[in-house]
Structure formats: C-alpha cells, structure tokens
Amino acid sequence: MKVIVARMSMSKLPDFEGLAMFATVAEERSFAAAARALGVSVATVSRAVTRLEERLGGRLFNRTSRRLALTDFGHTLAERASRIYADAEAAEDFARETSSRPRGLVKLAAPLSFGARWVAPMLPEFFRRYPDIVVDLHLTDAQTDLIGDGFDAALRIAIMEDSSLVARLIAPVRRFVVASPSYIARHGRPQHPHDLDAHRCLSYANRAKRDAWRFTHRETGEECLVTPTGPLRGTSVEALMPTVLEGLAIGEFPEFVATQYFPEKLLEPILTDWRLPEGGLYFVTPTARARPAKVSALADFLITELTDAPWRAEAVMGWKPPVPQGRQA
C-alpha cells in the first residue's frame, strides 16, 4: 500500500524535464537542434516529448520526414512551457550567484573573551569589504553544537580531538599560570606545581572534565597534575580575572588574555620552567564541501587577520619561555 501511495503522489509532480525539452524543440523547430542546445541526444529529447504527450493526453507536434510543426494543442502549451523553463533557469542562475557571491547571514560562534577582545573589533573592516554579509556572533565559553544549533562556523580554542567537523588551525595558543605582584609579595612565588596546593587557585566550571592543571617540566619532562582549589569557580575569564588582579588568588588563563596584563606588570607568569598543554585557535565548520561564499569570505578574513597571533607573549613584550639546558632556542 505504501508503494502505491508513493507512486500516486509522484505522478502529481509536473514533468519539468519534459516541459523544458518541449519548449526547446518548439523554439528551435527541430529535435536535433534542441538536442544540441541542451547537450543531450536526439533520442533523449524525443522520449521526453513523447512522455509528455502521453501524460497530457494530446499530440504536441505534427511530424513528417521534412517538417515539424506545433499542433493547436502544442501552441497553447508552448508559451507556458517556455516561461516555466525560463523561470527555472533564472532560479538556478540566482542560486549560483548567491552561492558564489559573498552575501547573506553567517552564524558564527566564538569564545566569550576572545570574541569580545579580538573578533568584534575586526568586524567593522570585514563589513566594509563585504557589505552584503550579516554576522550573527554568538559569544559563549560553552562548546556549541554547530550542527544541532545551526551554526555555519565557529572559532574554537582547544586541543582538537578527532571529530566529524572540519577544523583549520589558525594559531597556537599557550596557557599561563599568573598572579599579581601583590599576591606574590604576600604569599610568595610557587617554585613547583605541588606548591600550588598551599595557594588559592581559581578554576573553570564549564570544562568537559574535572578542571586540572597538567604541568610538564620543560627540561626534565617531569609531569605534575594539580587540582586548583580556591574561593571562586567561574564559566569565563571575566568571572575570574578581577579576583586575580586584586591579588586574592592565582589564575590560569589563555595567552590571548594573560599577555595584555604583562607589559604594565599587573600580572606575572609563574612556574615558567613548566608548560601546560598547548592548544590552538581553530576555524571550524560542519563540512568543507560546497561551503557558501559568505562562509569562505569570513574564514579567509579571520584566518588572515589572526594568523600572526598579536596576543603572543613574544609580540606583546618579547617574553619567551625558558629554554631547557642543552637545547637551542
């Protein structure tokens, strides 16, 4: 029963291919000329017209060995068929133009602090270059579901795991453990990650796993895992930073946030002989196939502007991590 219903519903659809080929034959006055115009065989055109005649219940052409002429029935249909064909071509042309010309809405997700500090200030220049693109910028430190939430793309700062998403690395992103000079003056400077157990350390509340600081010594390779404990847990840098700046705790922040406080010594990196896992800034899309021009334009712009990583400690103040003995910088 289901098969019969499906066939009946399909039969209600107009024969657009037959109408297009009929309109072309009517215009060219020849099956052969119509076939050349459409890039198909004469047999294909003939079958499509015959199928259309059977469907409509009337002859569209009077055929002789030397002459092809529209019947009265064919005349009544030819103009409408030509109009339908022209409208279909116009629709396809519009679709191709829209997909190849950067225009329309791009829904982009980005980390809250990074998006506000680095992405938003770049958008005016982007809009000057692409006035027909509208960006819906969604800032959050929670990981978004690109496909489920209907995002065209996302900027992510992470250690990317295997994923069905397509990720383009833009720049590496280090992480720093920092404290204010006033905190260090009152509580001392930790020399080993284990020393942090005696300090107040702030943690993030929205990490996929339990928040932990995983240190690796730059020279010896020694590893150390520290679980931060302190007076505040937060879902964003904005929630944690004031307490660290006031000298009440130690914090762990991404490079693009921490380095802006180094030149004026509002914060200092600590435990610099140790490194935390290095992540990266990625431009992520659900798929690389048939990417709309509007998404490609935004991707190219952001990648170009962010690849030099102006937040890098080297660029901000010439700071470089200590080089282990016996290795060259």
N, C-alpha and C positions, 0 to 999 in steps of 0.2 A: 504493500500500500504506500509506503514512504517513497519508493522509487517512482511510482505512477504520479504521485503528487509533485515530486521534483520535476519530472518531465513536463507536466502540465504547466508548472509555473515558469519554466524556462521558455516554453513556447510563446509566452506572452511578451517576451522581450523583443523589441524591434530588431530586424536583421540589418544592423548598421553596416556591416561589410557589404551585403548585397545592395543596399541603397547607395553606398559610396561608389561601388563599381558600376551600377546602373547609371548614376549621374555622370560618371566619367565617359561611359560609352555614348550617352546622349550628347555630351558636349563634343566629343571627338568624332562622332558619327562613324565609329569603327571599333570593332572589338580589338583588332590588332593595335591600333593607335592607343586605345585605352590601356591595354596591357603594358605597352612601352611606358606610358605616362606613370603607371602605378608600379612598374618594376616587377610585374608578375607575368605568368604565362597566359596565352590566349585561352587555354583550357580552363584556367582558374577563373578568369572573368566570365566565360561562358557558363560555367557551372553556377557561379554566384547569381547571375541574372536569371537562369532557369529556375534556381531555387526560390528566388524572389517572386517570379511569376507564379509558381506553384503555391506559394504561401498566400499571395494576394488573390489568386484565382482569376487571372487575366493576362493576356499577352501584352508585353511592353514594346516589342519591336515586330515589324514585318520584315522578314529576312528573305533575300534572294541571293543568287550567286554573285550578283553585281551591285546590289543596293541594300542599304539598311535604313529603315525609316521608323520613326516612332508611330505607334498606334494612337488613336484618340485617348485611350486609357493611359498610354505612356506619356502623352503630352500633359495630362492632368497631374501626373506624379513627378515629372522631370524637374520642374521648378522647385518643388518642395524638397525633393531628394538632394538637389544641388545646394539648397540653403542649409539642409542638415549637415551635409558634407563640409561646407564652408565653415559652419559654426564649430564642428568638431575639430577642424584644422586650427581654427582660431584659439580654441580652448587648449589644444596641445602646444601651440606657439606660446600662449600666455604662461602655461605651466613650465615650459622650458626656460622662458625668460626669467620667471620668478625664481626657479631653482638655480640659475646661473648668475643672476644679478643679486648682490647683497642687499636684501630688503626683508622686512618683517620682524617678528618678535623672536628674541633669543632668551630662553630661560636659563640663567646661569647661577649655580651655587658656589659659594666660596666661604672659607673660614671667616668667622666674625672679625677678629682683629686684623688679619691680613687683608680682607676685603675692604675694610674701612680705611686702613693705613696706606695700602698700596694700589688696590684696584680702582676704587672710587675716584681718586684724583686723576687717574689716567683716562677715565671715560669721556670727559669733555673733548679731548683730542680725537678719540675714536669717533664720537658723534659728528665732529667736523669732517672727518674723512668719509663717514658712512651715514649721511643724514636720513636714509630710509630704514635704518635698523633701530629697533627698540629693544633695550635690555631690561629684563626683569631680574634684578640682582637680589638673590636670596642669601643673606649672611647668617650663618649658624656654625657653631663648633660641633654640632651633632652631625654624624655622617648621613648624608642624604641618599635616598634610593632613587638613582637617576631615572630608571625605567618606570618604577612604580609611581614616582611623584611627577613624572612628565618633564624632567629637565633635559634640555638639549646638551648641556655640558656642565662640568664642574672643575674648579681648581681645588686640588687636594694636596695637603701637606701630610705625608705619611711615608711609611715603609711599605711600598705596594706589595701585596701578596698576589698570587695567581688569581685572575679574575676574568670574567667574560667581557669586561669593559676594555676599551682601548685607551691606554694611558701614554702620554708623551711627556718625558722628563724635561722640565724647563731648567731647573737649577737645583743643586744640592742644598739642604737646609740642616745646619748643625743645631744642637741644643746646648744651652748654657745653664749651669747652676750658679746663681748670683745672690749677692747680699749687698746691703747698703754699707757704706763706711761706718755709720753709727752702730749698726748691728755688730760688725766685726770688732769695733772698739770695745763694745760691752761684753761680747760673748767669745771673742777670739775667732781665728780663722781655722776652719777644719783642714787637717793635713791628709786625712784618709777618709774615704767614704764611710767607714764604720763610725767615724767621729760624729756623723750626722745623727746618729741615734740619740745623742745628747742635745740636739738642737731642735728648734721648732721649724718644721718644713711644711710648706703648703702643698696640697695635692689637687689633682683634677678629678672631678666627679663623673665625667662622661666618657672615660676611656673604656674601650671594649672589655679589657681585662683589669684586674686589680692594679691600681696605679703603683708603679715601682720604678725606681731609678736604677738602670743597669749600667754599671761602670766597667770600663776596661782600661787598664793601665797602658799608657802609650808605649812604654819601653819594655816592660816585663810581660805584658799580656794578661796579668792577673785580673780576674773578674770579681766583681762585688755587687751584690744586689741589696738595695736599701729601700725600705718601705717608708715613705715620708709620713710623719705624724706632726700635727700642728693644730692651731686654733681655727683653721678655715679650709674648707673644700669648696671648689667652685667649678663652674662649667666653662669659664672663659678666662682669658688673660685679664680682662677688665675687672673681673671679680677678685683676682688675686694680687694684682700689681700694687694697689695702694698700701696694703699691709706690708709688703716687702719694702717699698720705698720709705715707709715710716720707720723702718729699722726694727720691726717686730718679728720678722721671720725670714727664712731663706726660701727662695723660689727657683723653679726650673722652667725656663722659657725658651721658645724657639728663637733662633738667631735674628729673624726679622723684627722681633720685639725687643730683645735684650740689648742689641747693639746701639740702639738710639739713646740709651742711658749711659753708655760708656764714656763718650767724649767729655762730659761735664762731671764724670765720676759720681753720678747719682747711684749707680750700681757698679759692682766689681765682679768679674768672673772669679770663681773659686774652684779649687780642685782641678786646675788646668793641666796637671800631669795625667789626668784621666779623661776619657772621652765617653760620651753617651752614644747610643746608636744614631747614626746619621740617616735622616730621611731625605725626602726630596719634594719639590714643588712640581706637581703634575697637572697637565690639562687632560681631562678625562671626558670621553664621550661614550655613549652606548655602543656605537659601531662606527667604523671608518668608511663603510660602503655608502655611496650616494649621500655623502654629507652635504647638506644645503650650503649654498654660497654664504649665507649670513653667518653660519657657524664657523665656516672656514675663515671668513674675514676676521671674526673675533679671535679665533685661535691664533692666526698669524700675527695679529696686532699684539696680543698679550705675550706670546712667546718672544717676539722681538723686543718688547719693552722690558721684560722681566728676566731674560736670559743672563744679562750681566749681573744680576743679583745685587742691586745697590745697597742692600742691607748687610752684605757680608762684612765680617769684622775687619778684614783686610782693607776694604774700601772705606769703612767708616773711620778707622783710627790706626790702620796699619798693624793691627794685632794679628799675630799668628800663633797657633798652638805650639807649645814647646816641641822641639824636635828630639826624638829619642837619641841617646848617645850612639855613635857608630852609624847613624843614618844621615843622609844629606837632605837638605830642605828641598 
